[in-house]
Amino acid sequence: MNNAINQSTLDELVAQAVKKKNIVSVVLCVEKGDNSFSQVSSAGNMEDDHPYFLASVTKLYITASILRLRAENKINLDDKISKYLSKDVVSRIHVFKEIDYSNDITIKHLMSNTSGIPDYFTSEVFLELVNGKDQSWPFDKTIHSVKQMKPKFKPGQKGKAHYSDTNYQILGEIIKTITGKSIQEVFKEFIFDELNLKHTYVYEDSNDLKPLPLNYKSKQLHVPQYMSSIPAEGGIISTAKESMIFVRAFFNGKLFPKSDFNELLNSFNFLFVPGQFYYGIGIAKQPISLFSFKDGLIGHWGQSGAFAFYLPKKDLYFTGTVNQIVGHNVAAQLITKVSKHF
């Protein structure tokens, strides 16, 4: 189709999505790269400008911050993490088959989920949270937990990747070491202020009720202690429109040199968990067709049902959320349906 979509059609598609099982909140912003189309639509208990949890979409903000620091010659992706972290943190974080590879791990290994470091966010942690045991997961707790677990493979082992939130907690700590600032301060300086984002911030106050509560299946999920303890891996709050401003800036060289972008798309590895998608260097690729894996979405999902993607084939950007922990298929179907109108 050739731009055969308008606001009413978008509203209808979003209204259909909110009728799916356990989906009570949907917001979708879609824009053409040439600015010929820009619309936002919401349904259920979500308004167009309602703030929501980005969850792991936050990882794109970490990627942008790392590349900004590299442009300032303050970090190299091949640097060992031991250059920035204390021996207490690095020691025995990766002991695989009785060999300690802790000092071999690089920044790039963390960004691409090829470090082999286990994910502290195990199924047990997930089940505790969704069953009402809200808890904080600060960096020291994460490192202690991970050192009791077995690594998945040697750092950088060819063809191996394992999605690990631990990697991004470590990247957050490295950014703090380099800048001497908190992640909240870095995000504000590097991204929020740079893009004049007025409704985007890091969730720090567990009493903050502005973002829409998360949903897990048929129940609301209240985990403010957890969400306020993970700023680097998933702590940003935003709106669909401000998330759009960010993702366009991310892909168009406003936050780091545009020439760096192709590097992110090198060496994609297929992941089965937490969903079936590919991971490059600080960025994910999501196929939207069984017949074409090359023409998929690039960006990131959030565990919350949030998304921020670019579809190069049609020069389309998508941001928003279905605000449902197990709602990613609904979001993917919605994006696919909308893209067919262009």
Kinemage of the C-alpha trace (Angstrom):
@kinemage 1
@onewidth
@group {chain A} dominant
@subgroup {mainchain}
@vectorlist {calphas} color= white
{ca met a 1} P 0.000 0.000 0.000
{ca asn a 2} L 1.078 3.594 -0.502
{ca asn a 3} L 0.532 5.642 2.648
{ca ala a 4} L -3.058 4.354 2.831
{ca ile a 5} L -3.313 4.895 6.564
{ca asn a 6} L -4.824 7.777 8.485
{ca gln a 7} L -5.595 8.522 12.127
{ca ser a 8} L -8.912 6.646 12.126
{ca thr a 9} L -7.303 3.522 10.635
{ca leu a 10} L -4.533 3.651 13.217
{ca asp a 11} L -7.078 4.128 15.989
{ca glu a 12} L -8.987 1.082 14.747
{ca leu a 13} L -5.884 -1.126 14.719
{ca val a 14} L -4.904 -0.013 18.229
{ca ala a 15} L -8.481 -0.581 19.440
{ca gln a 16} L -8.320 -4.130 18.057
{ca ala a 17} L -5.065 -4.765 19.932
{ca val a 18} L -6.525 -3.735 23.287
{ca lys a 19} L -9.235 -6.386 22.845
{ca lys a 20} L -6.653 -9.166 22.941
{ca lys a 21} L -6.463 -11.363 26.035
{ca asn a 22} L -4.990 -9.588 29.087
{ca ile a 23} L -4.249 -6.384 27.129
{ca val a 24} L -5.734 -3.343 28.882
{ca ser a 25} L -3.330 -0.605 27.768
{ca val a 26} L -1.950 0.180 24.315
{ca val a 27} L -0.190 3.197 22.900
{ca leu a 28} L 1.530 3.328 19.519
{ca cys a 29} L 3.428 6.148 17.843
{ca val a 30} L 4.423 5.647 14.202
{ca glu a 31} L 6.414 7.984 11.984
{ca lys a 32} L 7.889 7.941 8.497
{ca gly a 33} L 11.524 8.866 8.257
{ca asp a 34} L 10.724 11.624 5.744
{ca asn a 35} L 8.167 13.127 8.178
{ca ser a 36} L 5.280 12.502 5.751
{ca phe a 37} L 3.408 10.612 8.479
{ca ser a 38} L 3.394 11.069 12.242
{ca gln a 39} L 0.560 9.815 14.428
{ca val a 40} L 0.003 8.442 17.906
{ca ser a 41} L -2.955 6.395 19.100
{ca ser a 42} L -3.943 4.825 22.408
{ca ala a 43} L -6.673 2.600 23.802
{ca gly a 44} L -7.835 1.026 27.044
{ca asn a 45} L -6.637 2.825 30.174
{ca met a 46} L -3.722 4.424 28.306
{ca glu a 47} L -3.650 7.998 27.001
{ca asp a 48} L -1.414 9.209 24.167
{ca asp a 49} L 0.896 11.057 26.565
{ca his a 50} L 0.763 8.686 29.542
{ca pro a 51} L 4.232 7.805 30.919
{ca tyr a 52} L 5.115 4.108 31.006
{ca phe a 53} L 8.005 1.823 31.939
{ca leu a 54} L 10.453 1.345 29.065
{ca ala a 55} L 12.079 -1.615 30.856
{ca ser a 56} L 14.825 -3.032 28.596
{ca val a 57} L 14.310 -0.394 25.911
{ca thr a 58} L 16.517 1.486 28.400
{ca lys a 59} L 19.426 -0.576 27.044
{ca leu a 60} L 19.401 1.571 23.893
{ca tyr a 61} L 20.053 4.592 26.118
{ca ile a 62} L 23.048 2.756 27.616
{ca thr a 63} L 24.311 1.979 24.104
{ca ala a 64} L 23.971 5.635 23.120
{ca ser a 65} L 25.826 6.724 26.271
{ca ile a 66} L 28.695 4.280 25.682
{ca leu a 67} L 29.096 5.461 22.091
{ca arg a 68} L 29.010 9.093 23.216
{ca leu a 69} L 31.837 8.320 25.656
{ca arg a 70} L 33.766 6.578 22.896
{ca ala a 71} L 33.359 9.626 20.641
{ca glu a 72} L 34.909 11.629 23.485
{ca asn a 73} L 37.838 9.137 23.605
{ca lys a 74} L 36.930 8.045 27.123
{ca ile a 75} L 36.293 4.377 26.352
{ca asn a 76} L 36.999 1.751 23.717
{ca leu a 77} L 34.678 -1.167 23.020
{ca asp a 78} L 37.621 -3.557 23.174
{ca asp a 79} L 38.628 -2.354 26.630
{ca lys a 80} L 38.601 -4.984 29.357
{ca ile a 81} L 36.034 -4.363 32.087
{ca ser a 82} L 38.853 -4.771 34.623
{ca lys a 83} L 40.124 -1.369 33.449
{ca tyr a 84} L 37.093 0.304 35.025
{ca leu a 85} L 35.912 -1.965 37.835
{ca ser a 86} L 37.535 -2.972 41.112
{ca lys a 87} L 39.144 -6.366 41.632
{ca asp a 88} L 36.410 -7.187 44.142
{ca val a 89} L 33.802 -6.848 41.405
{ca val a 90} L 35.676 -8.521 38.543
{ca ser a 91} L 37.311 -11.377 40.445
{ca arg a 92} L 35.659 -14.731 39.660
{ca ile a 93} L 32.693 -13.172 37.893
{ca his a 94} L 33.329 -15.644 35.056
{ca val a 95} L 34.797 -19.025 35.997
{ca phe a 96} L 33.994 -21.471 33.203
{ca lys a 97} L 35.031 -25.131 33.514
{ca glu a 98} L 37.401 -24.170 36.336
{ca ile a 99} L 39.154 -21.486 34.247
{ca asp a 100} L 38.780 -17.844 35.307
{ca tyr a 101} L 37.999 -15.680 32.266
{ca ser a 102} L 36.963 -12.637 34.302
{ca asn a 103} L 39.810 -10.465 33.043
{ca asp a 104} L 39.081 -11.334 29.392
{ca ile a 105} L 35.629 -9.729 29.290
{ca thr a 106} L 35.344 -6.565 27.175
{ca ile a 107} L 32.850 -3.728 26.858
{ca lys a 108} L 31.754 -5.167 23.510
{ca his a 109} L 31.104 -8.580 25.083
{ca leu a 110} L 28.723 -6.920 27.532
{ca met a 111} L 26.926 -4.848 24.882
{ca ser a 112} L 26.452 -7.822 22.555
{ca asn a 113} L 25.468 -10.319 25.252
{ca thr a 114} L 28.442 -12.479 24.315
{ca ser a 115} L 30.214 -12.252 27.684
{ca gly a 116} L 28.824 -15.565 28.910
{ca ile a 117} L 28.007 -13.924 32.248
{ca pro a 118} L 24.774 -15.415 33.621
{ca asp a 119} L 21.596 -13.383 33.926
{ca tyr a 120} L 20.806 -12.608 37.562
{ca phe a 121} L 17.182 -12.187 36.421
{ca thr a 122} L 16.458 -15.906 36.500
{ca ser a 123} L 13.067 -17.576 36.290
{ca glu a 124} L 13.122 -17.809 40.093
{ca val a 125} L 13.604 -14.036 40.446
{ca phe a 126} L 10.897 -13.411 37.866
{ca leu a 127} L 8.437 -15.694 39.650
{ca glu a 128} L 9.125 -14.025 42.985
{ca leu a 129} L 8.388 -10.614 41.496
{ca val a 130} L 5.194 -11.585 39.665
{ca asn a 131} L 3.975 -13.369 42.782
{ca gly a 132} L 4.196 -10.203 44.825
{ca lys a 133} L 7.661 -10.384 46.382
{ca asp a 134} L 8.894 -6.952 45.369
{ca gln a 135} L 12.604 -6.520 46.061
{ca ser a 136} L 15.513 -4.266 45.214
{ca trp a 137} L 18.364 -5.510 42.988
{ca pro a 138} L 21.266 -3.096 43.425
{ca phe a 139} L 24.591 -3.718 41.722
{ca asp a 140} L 26.340 -5.418 44.655
{ca lys a 141} L 23.469 -7.860 45.074
{ca thr a 142} L 23.561 -8.666 41.370
{ca ile a 143} L 27.306 -9.337 41.384
{ca his a 144} L 27.055 -11.534 44.491
{ca ser a 145} L 24.218 -13.534 42.924
{ca val a 146} L 25.963 -13.986 39.569
{ca lys a 147} L 29.168 -15.256 41.187
{ca gln a 148} L 27.163 -18.168 42.604
{ca met a 149} L 26.003 -19.115 39.088
{ca lys a 150} L 27.726 -20.921 36.222
{ca pro a 151} L 28.732 -18.903 33.137
{ca lys a 152} L 27.169 -19.981 29.837
{ca phe a 153} L 30.317 -20.035 27.661
{ca lys a 154} L 33.749 -18.423 27.271
{ca pro a 155} L 33.671 -14.661 26.626
{ca gly a 156} L 33.335 -13.991 22.903
{ca gln a 157} L 33.008 -17.685 21.997
{ca lys a 158} L 32.061 -17.780 18.314
{ca gly a 159} L 28.350 -18.158 17.618
{ca lys a 160} L 27.416 -17.968 21.299
{ca ala a 161} L 25.158 -15.375 22.931
{ca his a 162} L 23.041 -15.303 26.055
{ca tyr a 163} L 20.725 -12.433 26.980
{ca ser a 164} L 21.818 -11.183 30.371
{ca asp a 165} L 20.551 -8.140 32.236
{ca thr a 166} L 23.715 -8.465 34.314
{ca asn a 167} L 25.739 -7.214 31.337
{ca tyr a 168} L 23.889 -3.917 31.350
{ca gln a 169} L 24.078 -3.452 35.090
{ca ile a 170} L 27.857 -3.769 34.671
{ca leu a 171} L 27.859 -1.292 31.772
{ca gly a 172} L 25.968 1.140 33.966
{ca glu a 173} L 28.608 0.814 36.664
{ca ile a 174} L 31.375 1.399 34.111
{ca ile a 175} L 29.656 4.562 32.855
{ca lys a 176} L 29.455 5.778 36.458
{ca thr a 177} L 33.172 5.102 36.947
{ca ile a 178} L 34.184 6.987 33.788
{ca thr a 179} L 31.946 10.016 34.327
{ca gly a 180} L 31.950 10.203 38.118
{ca lys a 181} L 28.185 10.683 37.854
{ca ser a 182} L 25.109 8.564 38.486
{ca ile a 183} L 23.337 6.895 35.577
{ca gln a 184} L 20.439 9.263 36.205
{ca glu a 185} L 22.756 12.257 35.757
{ca val a 186} L 24.397 10.776 32.658
{ca phe a 187} L 21.077 10.023 30.956
{ca lys a 188} L 19.861 13.532 31.751
{ca glu a 189} L 22.992 15.210 30.404
{ca phe a 190} L 23.631 12.977 27.387
{ca ile a 191} L 20.049 12.321 26.271
{ca phe a 192} L 17.106 13.896 28.116
{ca asp a 193} L 18.428 17.465 28.065
{ca glu a 194} L 20.109 17.014 24.679
{ca leu a 195} L 16.753 16.093 23.114
{ca asn a 196} L 14.661 18.421 25.307
{ca leu a 197} L 12.663 15.514 26.741
{ca lys a 198} L 10.350 16.918 29.403
{ca his a 199} L 8.485 13.741 30.403
{ca thr a 200} L 11.318 11.198 30.322
{ca tyr a 201} L 13.195 10.340 33.499
{ca val a 202} L 14.733 7.516 35.512
{ca tyr a 203} L 12.389 5.860 37.984
{ca glu a 204} L 13.975 6.433 41.397
{ca asp a 205} L 11.111 7.013 43.836
{ca ser a 206} L 9.191 3.826 44.696
{ca asn a 207} L 6.244 6.082 45.659
{ca asp a 208} L 6.081 7.580 42.167
{ca leu a 209} L 2.657 6.721 40.737
{ca lys a 210} L 2.933 8.616 37.433
{ca pro a 211} L 3.804 5.646 35.199
{ca leu a 212} L 0.962 3.259 34.413
{ca pro a 213} L 1.169 0.102 36.574
{ca leu a 214} L 2.523 -2.965 34.798
{ca asn a 215} L 0.337 -5.963 34.052
{ca tyr a 216} L 1.170 -9.638 34.233
{ca lys a 217} L -1.537 -11.756 32.646
{ca ser a 218} L -4.805 -10.817 34.372
{ca lys a 219} L -3.390 -8.884 37.323
{ca gln a 220} L -1.635 -5.617 37.962
{ca leu a 221} L 1.996 -5.967 38.928
{ca his a 222} L 3.386 -3.561 41.526
{ca val a 223} L 7.184 -3.833 41.801
{ca pro a 224} L 8.345 -0.266 42.608
{ca gln a 225} L 11.320 -1.373 44.702
{ca tyr a 226} L 12.631 -3.503 41.862
{ca met a 227} L 12.005 -0.947 39.103
{ca ser a 228} L 13.662 1.834 41.104
{ca ser a 229} L 16.800 -0.299 41.632
{ca ile a 230} L 17.664 -1.056 37.963
{ca pro a 231} L 18.328 2.328 36.286
{ca ala a 232} L 20.880 1.054 33.753
{ca glu a 233} L 19.123 -2.095 32.595
{ca gly a 234} L 15.506 -0.964 32.618
{ca gly a 235} L 14.720 2.082 34.721
{ca ile a 236} L 13.585 4.762 32.268
{ca ile a 237} L 10.045 6.160 32.176
{ca ser a 238} L 8.886 7.853 28.982
{ca thr a 239} L 5.948 8.499 26.673
{ca ala a 240} L 5.406 7.152 23.165
{ca lys a 241} L 6.127 10.537 21.593
{ca glu a 242} L 9.288 11.194 23.599
{ca ser a 243} L 10.477 7.641 23.021
{ca met a 244} L 10.021 8.411 19.314
{ca ile a 245} L 12.181 11.521 19.617
{ca phe a 246} L 14.876 9.365 21.209
{ca val a 247} L 14.787 6.467 18.756
{ca arg a 248} L 14.964 8.792 15.759
{ca ala a 249} L 17.910 10.587 17.320
{ca phe a 250} L 19.544 7.211 18.020
{ca phe a 251} L 19.351 6.147 14.382
{ca asn a 252} L 20.213 9.519 12.869
{ca gly a 253} L 23.441 10.531 14.549
{ca lys a 254} L 22.183 13.083 17.056
{ca leu a 255} L 23.497 11.211 20.116
{ca phe a 256} L 26.674 9.615 18.778
{ca pro a 257} L 28.453 9.634 15.392
{ca lys a 258} L 26.155 8.212 12.727
{ca ser a 259} L 29.153 6.416 11.254
{ca asp a 260} L 29.151 4.208 14.372
{ca phe a 261} L 25.710 2.871 13.642
{ca asn a 262} L 26.671 0.137 11.153
{ca glu a 263} L 29.036 -1.287 13.747
{ca leu a 264} L 26.053 -2.076 15.982
{ca leu a 265} L 24.604 -4.309 13.283
{ca asn a 266} L 27.677 -6.527 12.994
{ca ser a 267} L 27.713 -10.114 14.247
{ca phe a 268} L 24.068 -10.649 15.093
{ca asn a 269} L 23.474 -13.760 17.180
{ca phe a 270} L 20.145 -15.546 17.475
{ca leu a 271} L 18.586 -15.719 20.947
{ca phe a 272} L 15.801 -18.021 22.116
{ca val a 273} L 15.346 -16.357 25.524
{ca pro a 274} L 13.617 -14.114 26.595
{ca gly a 275} L 12.122 -14.287 23.089
{ca gln a 276} L 13.224 -15.291 19.620
{ca phe a 277} L 15.237 -12.434 18.136
{ca tyr a 278} L 18.762 -11.445 17.115
{ca tyr a 279} L 21.225 -9.365 19.122
{ca gly a 280} L 24.026 -7.241 17.717
{ca ile a 281} L 26.135 -4.735 19.657
{ca gly a 282} L 23.749 -2.998 22.020
{ca ile a 283} L 20.798 -3.420 19.688
{ca ala a 284} L 18.257 -6.099 18.775
{ca lys a 285} L 16.731 -7.224 15.483
{ca gln a 286} L 13.214 -8.641 15.411
{ca pro a 287} L 12.087 -10.451 12.229
{ca ile a 288} L 8.453 -9.710 11.376
{ca ser a 289} L 8.157 -12.310 8.645
{ca leu a 290} L 8.961 -16.007 8.514
{ca phe a 291} L 10.094 -15.453 4.945
{ca ser a 292} L 12.476 -12.560 5.451
{ca phe a 293} L 14.886 -12.313 8.350
{ca lys a 294} L 16.945 -9.536 6.755
{ca asp a 295} L 14.168 -6.957 6.670
{ca gly a 296} L 13.168 -6.970 10.327
{ca leu a 297} L 12.782 -4.310 12.974
{ca ile a 298} L 15.892 -3.005 14.692
{ca gly a 299} L 15.765 -1.445 18.139
{ca his a 300} L 14.722 -3.042 21.414
{ca trp a 301} L 11.913 -4.690 23.343
{ca gly a 302} L 11.140 -4.120 27.001
{ca gln a 303} L 9.913 -6.845 29.355
{ca ser a 304} L 7.049 -4.479 30.168
{ca gly a 305} L 5.669 -4.789 26.639
{ca ala a 306} L 7.389 -1.557 25.572
{ca phe a 307} L 9.124 -1.235 22.211
{ca ala a 308} L 11.225 1.192 20.164
{ca phe a 309} L 12.016 0.053 16.628
{ca tyr a 310} L 13.025 1.192 13.169
{ca leu a 311} L 11.948 -0.690 10.041
{ca pro a 312} L 14.570 0.233 7.419
{ca lys a 313} L 12.765 -1.428 4.518
{ca lys a 314} L 9.895 1.052 4.832
{ca asp a 315} L 11.686 3.860 6.677
{ca leu a 316} L 9.227 3.575 9.583
{ca tyr a 317} L 9.699 4.145 13.304
{ca phe a 318} L 7.529 2.571 16.009
{ca thr a 319} L 7.385 3.301 19.725
{ca gly a 320} L 4.886 2.502 22.467
{ca thr a 321} L 3.798 -0.274 24.767
{ca val a 322} L 1.116 -2.867 25.388
{ca asn a 323} L 2.037 -2.689 29.090
{ca gln a 324} L 1.774 -6.438 29.494
{ca ile a 325} L 4.688 -8.648 30.573
{ca val a 326} L 3.514 -11.409 28.224
{ca gly a 327} L 2.148 -9.147 25.495
{ca his a 328} L 4.999 -8.968 23.004
{ca asn a 329} L 3.201 -10.991 20.331
{ca val a 330} L 0.320 -8.520 20.411
{ca ala a 331} L 2.752 -5.635 20.003
{ca ala a 332} L 4.558 -7.382 17.127
{ca gln a 333} L 1.257 -8.126 15.362
{ca leu a 334} L 0.160 -4.509 15.747
{ca ile a 335} L 3.421 -3.178 14.319
{ca thr a 336} L 3.200 -5.641 11.412
{ca lys a 337} L -0.400 -4.664 10.610
{ca val a 338} L 0.439 -0.965 10.623
{ca ser a 339} L 3.547 -1.448 8.472
{ca lys a 340} L 1.470 -3.147 5.773
{ca his a 341} L -0.323 0.139 5.161
{ca phe a 342} L 2.870 1.756 3.875
